[in-house]
Amino acid sequence: MSFDWGIIWQHRAELADGVAMTVLLAVATMLIAISGGIVLALMRLSPLRPVSAASACFVEFFRNTPLILLVYWAFYVMPVAIGVEFSAFATGLAALSLNVSAYNAETFRAGIVSIRRGQSEAALALGMSRWQVMREVVLPQAVRRVLPVLASTWVSLFKDTSLVSVIGVSELAYVSLQIRSQTFRILEMLTAMAVIYWLLGYPQAKLVDWIHRRYGVSE
């Protein structure tokens, strides 16, 4: 068996474009999912039962449905169900955002409810308004508590973006598999894909470790 590792260098431009698309997809998803998670978490904590129940149903559905199924459903079923067809990128972004928003909602909710009620009551007794208590007492502590978990979610999301390759989003996995099918260099391209993901993911994982050590809260 002969190997042709030069095939990787020959297709470096396509692989670089795939990496750029992977990063774009991950960043766009997290930006949407952070906003969505905050809204869902506040809805879940709402004293209005219909609002809280709606958030709970959303979170439990999208958190417990396989991501690959969401991708397929959004790409193949939604156009038929609502008569609107989105691009592969928009479909993948929607599926990823729904899934990660559900996880973020629980992360944010856990961070907020973990703040001892006594701290809020003491701040109210000192004359602070509820908005001031939320802004100056609850949120700073909640951010510190959720940041390590949110960082871990980011690393997981970065790898999960490869799932949208099944619907033709031209991120790293899709580009690598396309080159593999054109060149018949299976081992070389799969190895290159694995190495590139590792080179991108390892620094992120070490950063997450540092965030856990720096901001992790132990009680």
Helices and strands as residue ranges (DSSP letters): H 6-10, H 12-44, H 49-63, H 67-72, I 73-77, H 78-82, H 88-113, H 117-125, H 130-133, I 134-138, H 139-160, G 161-167, H 172-183, H 186-215
